[in-house]
Amino acid sequence: MAFSIAIMGESPVSEVEVEKKELKEITIIDSDLLAIDFCGEAIPLSELRIAERYQNMIRNYDNPTFRKLMTTTKKRIKVIEPILKKYGVPADFKYLPLIESAMNHDVTSHRGAGGYWQLMPSTAKSLGLVVNETRDDRKNLVKSTHAAGKYLRGLYKQLGSWTLVAAAYNAGPTHILNKMDAQNRDDYFKLRLNSETTRYIYKILAVKEWFSNPERSREWGSGNVVGRIADFKTEQKKAEIQLAKATSDS
């Protein structure tokens, strides 16, 4: 099925030729290329700025290192999914450890976040994990995933949107709530956030798409999808102007 626009330019004033004509259907892009979601929430890829960010991230993950990571982490991802399901967390979050730690239990950030899910020590402890000099449950895939499931579920209760949950996982819930209040917006894609958090959802999407739909990912990465969306926008605007003119002339 094609992503298209069909606008009727037929007017009640029959003697005006342009108003008799039906504007042709403009078919620019296969709708499957735009049918990308995160946890069931549609990604507005028909917006150029969002399409550009997504395409850049798809290209960023199109490399031998990530392809090798995909192969070596499949078994661990299968461990993660049923645990997240237990907490009511959508399966798309199973890709989070790939962007947080490259599925490496031994990674520690400069701020002290560690393990597969890169949990801060205080957060991990509040979720029931042991983190001390002799034991760090953040490095245990099963235990840390249970903790992450609890944490993600709690974020959703606060925010009510899985895209906002992803943003809060990166920047912290207080930061996201403050941004939402200050800007009076509750849509991740309309919030003005720091560059890292702005890119975060696109990272998860790119990883998810390379795993689940590599053919579509290759087209986004190597094709001219963004250019076709831009063409659609141009043709859509022209059609709207023509329709408005026909209506005003009547």
Kinemage of the C-alpha trace (Angstrom):
@kinemage 1
@onewidth
@group {chain A} dominant
@subgroup {mainchain}
@vectorlist {calphas} color= white
{ca met a 1} P 0.000 0.000 0.000
{ca ala a 2} L 1.374 3.442 -0.844
{ca phe a 3} L 1.659 6.471 1.385
{ca ser a 4} L -0.295 8.888 -0.760
{ca ile a 5} L -2.557 11.872 -0.935
{ca ala a 6} L -5.698 12.142 -3.014
{ca ile a 7} L -7.331 15.574 -2.971
{ca met a 8} L -10.460 16.285 -4.932
{ca gly a 9} L -10.421 19.601 -6.710
{ca glu a 10} L -13.957 19.401 -8.044
{ca ser a 11} L -16.016 22.568 -7.413
{ca pro a 12} L -19.722 23.366 -7.691
{ca val a 13} L -18.880 26.050 -10.310
{ca ser a 14} L -18.778 23.817 -13.382
{ca glu a 15} L -17.621 26.459 -15.902
{ca val a 16} L -14.198 26.883 -14.318
{ca glu a 17} L -12.004 24.206 -15.834
{ca val a 18} L -9.559 23.794 -12.921
{ca glu a 19} L -12.462 23.271 -10.572
{ca lys a 20} L -13.784 20.447 -12.726
{ca lys a 21} L -10.553 18.526 -12.557
{ca glu a 22} L -9.726 15.917 -9.989
{ca leu a 23} L -6.218 16.378 -8.682
{ca lys a 24} L -4.227 13.264 -9.442
{ca glu a 25} L -3.270 10.904 -6.652
{ca ile a 26} L 0.296 11.596 -5.640
{ca thr a 27} L 2.122 8.412 -4.683
{ca ile a 28} L 5.514 9.165 -3.191
{ca ile a 29} L 6.497 6.425 -0.780
{ca asp a 30} L 5.507 2.937 0.306
{ca ser a 31} L 3.602 3.329 3.570
{ca asp a 32} L 5.439 0.357 5.087
{ca leu a 33} L 8.553 2.522 5.284
{ca leu a 34} L 6.696 4.886 7.595
{ca ala a 35} L 4.908 2.211 9.633
{ca ile a 36} L 7.465 2.256 12.441
{ca asp a 37} L 6.418 2.390 16.053
{ca phe a 38} L 7.871 2.209 19.537
{ca cys a 39} L 5.851 0.083 21.943
{ca gly a 40} L 2.800 0.640 19.759
{ca glu a 41} L 3.241 4.417 19.698
{ca ala a 42} L 3.509 5.642 16.085
{ca ile a 43} L 6.658 7.515 15.111
{ca pro a 44} L 5.744 10.635 13.068
{ca leu a 45} L 8.209 9.924 10.278
{ca ser a 46} L 6.254 12.032 7.806
{ca glu a 47} L 7.834 15.019 9.600
{ca leu a 48} L 11.115 15.767 7.866
{ca arg a 49} L 13.178 16.559 10.968
{ca ile a 50} L 12.149 13.252 12.541
{ca ala a 51} L 12.743 11.291 9.335
{ca glu a 52} L 16.220 12.822 9.030
{ca arg a 53} L 17.146 11.934 12.608
{ca tyr a 54} L 15.881 8.414 12.161
{ca gln a 55} L 17.716 7.911 8.859
{ca asn a 56} L 20.969 9.191 10.377
{ca met a 57} L 20.677 6.756 13.279
{ca ile a 58} L 19.820 3.821 11.007
{ca arg a 59} L 22.998 4.594 9.082
{ca asn a 60} L 24.970 4.966 12.304
{ca tyr a 61} L 24.182 1.367 13.280
{ca asp a 62} L 24.891 -0.037 9.830
{ca asn a 63} L 28.403 -1.233 10.605
{ca pro a 64} L 30.295 -4.533 11.157
{ca thr a 65} L 30.663 -3.991 14.912
{ca phe a 66} L 26.914 -3.722 15.446
{ca arg a 67} L 26.169 -6.632 13.112
{ca lys a 68} L 28.516 -8.785 15.193
{ca leu a 69} L 26.819 -7.565 18.376
{ca met a 70} L 23.434 -8.586 16.945
{ca thr a 71} L 24.723 -12.120 16.472
{ca thr a 72} L 26.357 -12.478 19.879
{ca thr a 73} L 23.488 -11.041 21.949
{ca lys a 74} L 20.453 -12.906 20.582
{ca lys a 75} L 20.430 -15.500 23.394
{ca arg a 76} L 20.568 -12.829 26.105
{ca ile a 77} L 17.776 -10.847 24.458
{ca lys a 78} L 15.607 -13.970 24.635
{ca val a 79} L 16.251 -14.067 28.384
{ca ile a 80} L 15.183 -10.436 28.778
{ca glu a 81} L 11.862 -10.422 26.935
{ca pro a 82} L 9.793 -12.724 29.209
{ca ile a 83} L 11.024 -10.912 32.312
{ca leu a 84} L 9.936 -7.536 30.947
{ca lys a 85} L 6.590 -9.060 29.982
{ca lys a 86} L 6.074 -10.079 33.612
{ca tyr a 87} L 6.159 -6.385 34.566
{ca gly a 88} L 3.951 -5.246 31.717
{ca val a 89} L 6.847 -3.630 29.878
{ca pro a 90} L 6.680 -3.824 26.049
{ca ala a 91} L 9.191 -6.036 24.273
{ca asp a 92} L 10.818 -3.080 22.498
{ca phe a 93} L 12.664 -2.279 25.731
{ca lys a 94} L 14.628 -5.509 25.418
{ca tyr a 95} L 16.976 -3.578 23.135
{ca leu a 96} L 17.863 -1.031 25.824
{ca pro a 97} L 20.918 -2.928 27.127
{ca leu a 98} L 22.410 -2.861 23.647
{ca ile a 99} L 22.486 0.929 23.575
{ca glu a 100} L 23.247 1.293 27.285
{ca ser a 101} L 26.104 -1.174 27.652
{ca ala a 102} L 26.447 -3.012 24.318
{ca met a 103} L 25.149 -5.946 26.410
{ca asn a 104} L 28.373 -5.922 28.425
{ca his a 105} L 27.859 -6.532 32.142
{ca asp a 106} L 31.244 -5.072 33.048
{ca val a 107} L 30.674 -1.526 31.750
{ca thr a 108} L 30.617 1.333 34.275
{ca ser a 109} L 29.949 4.937 33.301
{ca his a 110} L 31.865 7.919 34.638
{ca arg a 111} L 28.857 8.706 36.846
{ca gly a 112} L 28.823 5.211 38.340
{ca ala a 113} L 26.012 3.586 36.363
{ca gly a 114} L 26.822 -0.057 35.785
{ca gly a 115} L 25.829 -3.441 34.483
{ca tyr a 116} L 23.694 -4.461 31.528
{ca trp a 117} L 21.055 -1.798 32.170
{ca gln a 118} L 23.480 0.885 33.404
{ca leu a 119} L 21.641 1.443 36.668
{ca met a 120} L 22.992 3.897 39.220
{ca pro a 121} L 23.932 2.257 42.554
{ca ser a 122} L 21.193 4.096 44.486
{ca thr a 123} L 18.544 3.194 41.894
{ca ala a 124} L 19.665 -0.432 41.824
{ca lys a 125} L 19.510 -0.702 45.608
{ca ser a 126} L 16.052 0.863 45.709
{ca leu a 127} L 14.919 -1.862 43.306
{ca gly a 128} L 16.230 -4.647 45.506
{ca leu a 129} L 19.648 -5.274 44.002
{ca val a 130} L 22.785 -5.738 46.059
{ca val a 131} L 25.582 -3.375 45.114
{ca asn a 132} L 28.657 -3.368 47.329
{ca glu a 133} L 32.395 -4.035 47.246
{ca thr a 134} L 31.993 -7.795 46.916
{ca arg a 135} L 28.762 -8.146 44.935
{ca asp a 136} L 27.071 -6.215 42.166
{ca asp a 137} L 23.722 -7.584 41.010
{ca arg a 138} L 23.676 -5.107 38.149
{ca lys a 139} L 26.065 -7.519 36.407
{ca asn a 140} L 23.568 -10.373 36.682
{ca leu a 141} L 21.356 -10.380 33.602
{ca val a 142} L 18.281 -11.938 35.222
{ca lys a 143} L 18.383 -9.960 38.467
{ca ser a 144} L 19.130 -6.649 36.771
{ca thr a 145} L 16.364 -7.198 34.196
{ca his a 146} L 13.848 -7.777 36.979
{ca ala a 147} L 14.999 -4.482 38.511
{ca ala a 148} L 14.778 -2.706 35.141
{ca gly a 149} L 11.275 -4.087 34.611
{ca lys a 150} L 10.147 -2.661 37.954
{ca tyr a 151} L 11.785 0.667 37.180
{ca leu a 152} L 10.302 0.982 33.692
{ca arg a 153} L 6.850 0.063 34.968
{ca gly a 154} L 7.142 2.774 37.613
{ca leu a 155} L 8.183 5.351 35.019
{ca tyr a 156} L 5.158 4.502 32.895
{ca lys a 157} L 2.845 5.068 35.866
{ca gln a 158} L 4.362 8.532 36.181
{ca leu a 159} L 4.484 9.497 32.517
{ca gly a 160} L 1.832 7.480 30.668
{ca ser a 161} L 3.851 7.185 27.455
{ca trp a 162} L 6.546 4.662 26.568
{ca thr a 163} L 8.490 7.169 24.465
{ca leu a 164} L 8.587 9.473 27.504
{ca val a 165} L 9.645 6.491 29.622
{ca ala a 166} L 12.609 5.984 27.279
{ca ala a 167} L 13.497 9.673 27.603
{ca ala a 168} L 13.221 9.460 31.397
{ca tyr a 169} L 15.424 6.366 31.466
{ca asn a 170} L 18.122 8.454 29.822
{ca ala a 171} L 17.681 11.820 31.508
{ca gly a 172} L 15.805 10.960 34.704
{ca pro a 173} L 12.076 11.315 35.393
{ca thr a 174} L 12.382 14.590 37.297
{ca his a 175} L 14.166 16.232 34.375
{ca ile a 176} L 11.548 15.044 31.878
{ca leu a 177} L 8.625 16.068 34.103
{ca asn a 178} L 10.169 19.527 34.544
{ca lys a 179} L 10.583 19.893 30.775
{ca met a 180} L 6.987 18.813 30.214
{ca asp a 181} L 5.710 21.344 32.741
{ca ala a 182} L 7.897 24.177 31.441
{ca gln a 183} L 6.943 23.591 27.807
{ca asn a 184} L 3.359 22.464 28.480
{ca arg a 185} L 3.825 19.431 26.251
{ca asp a 186} L 3.542 15.710 26.779
{ca asp a 187} L 4.809 14.476 23.401
{ca tyr a 188} L 8.416 13.278 23.249
{ca phe a 189} L 8.755 14.410 19.648
{ca lys a 190} L 7.629 17.957 20.451
{ca leu a 191} L 9.684 18.443 23.601
{ca arg a 192} L 12.921 20.425 23.439
{ca leu a 193} L 15.473 18.214 25.164
{ca asn a 194} L 19.242 17.945 25.326
{ca ser a 195} L 20.908 16.364 22.307
{ca glu a 196} L 21.617 13.019 24.000
{ca thr a 197} L 18.018 12.530 25.133
{ca thr a 198} L 16.709 13.784 21.787
{ca arg a 199} L 18.695 11.044 20.025
{ca tyr a 200} L 17.875 8.341 22.548
{ca ile a 201} L 14.587 7.077 21.104
{ca tyr a 202} L 16.126 6.981 17.625
{ca lys a 203} L 18.884 4.726 18.938
{ca ile a 204} L 16.350 2.260 20.335
{ca leu a 205} L 14.338 2.411 17.113
{ca ala a 206} L 17.395 1.825 14.952
{ca val a 207} L 18.477 -1.181 17.009
{ca lys a 208} L 14.939 -2.596 17.023
{ca glu a 209} L 14.565 -2.128 13.273
{ca trp a 210} L 17.903 -3.707 12.367
{ca phe a 211} L 16.901 -6.749 14.421
{ca ser a 212} L 13.284 -7.024 13.301
{ca asn a 213} L 13.182 -5.528 9.805
{ca pro a 214} L 16.645 -5.369 8.204
{ca glu a 215} L 15.245 -4.977 4.684
{ca arg a 216} L 13.333 -1.821 5.646
{ca ser a 217} L 16.380 -0.584 7.534
{ca arg a 218} L 18.589 -1.015 4.481
{ca glu a 219} L 16.157 1.016 2.388
{ca trp a 220} L 16.115 3.803 4.974
{ca gly a 221} L 19.887 3.741 5.151
{ca ser a 222} L 20.793 3.532 1.495
{ca gly a 223} L 17.758 4.927 -0.301
{ca asn a 224} L 16.299 8.385 -0.720
{ca val a 225} L 13.409 8.000 1.703
{ca val a 226} L 13.837 11.452 3.253
{ca gly a 227} L 13.967 13.003 -0.216
{ca arg a 228} L 10.722 11.289 -1.163
{ca ile a 229} L 9.059 12.537 2.001
{ca ala a 230} L 10.222 16.050 1.118
{ca asp a 231} L 8.752 15.617 -2.379
{ca phe a 232} L 5.473 14.483 -0.848
{ca lys a 233} L 5.376 17.552 1.383
{ca thr a 234} L 5.973 19.802 -1.641
{ca glu a 235} L 3.240 18.144 -3.695
{ca gln a 236} L 0.870 18.178 -0.733
{ca lys a 237} L 1.399 21.919 -0.312
{ca lys a 238} L 0.816 22.551 -3.995
{ca ala a 239} L -2.404 20.543 -3.880
{ca glu a 240} L -3.614 22.449 -0.826
{ca ile a 241} L -2.879 25.809 -2.499
{ca gln a 242} L -4.668 24.742 -5.677
{ca leu a 243} L -7.659 23.531 -3.712
{ca ala a 244} L -7.770 26.739 -1.663
{ca lys a 245} L -7.598 28.835 -4.842
{ca ala a 246} L -10.381 26.836 -6.483
{ca thr a 247} L -12.543 27.271 -3.386
{ca ser a 248} L -11.918 31.037 -3.140
{ca asp a 249} L -12.612 31.578 -6.858
{ca ser a 250} L -15.971 29.873 -6.492
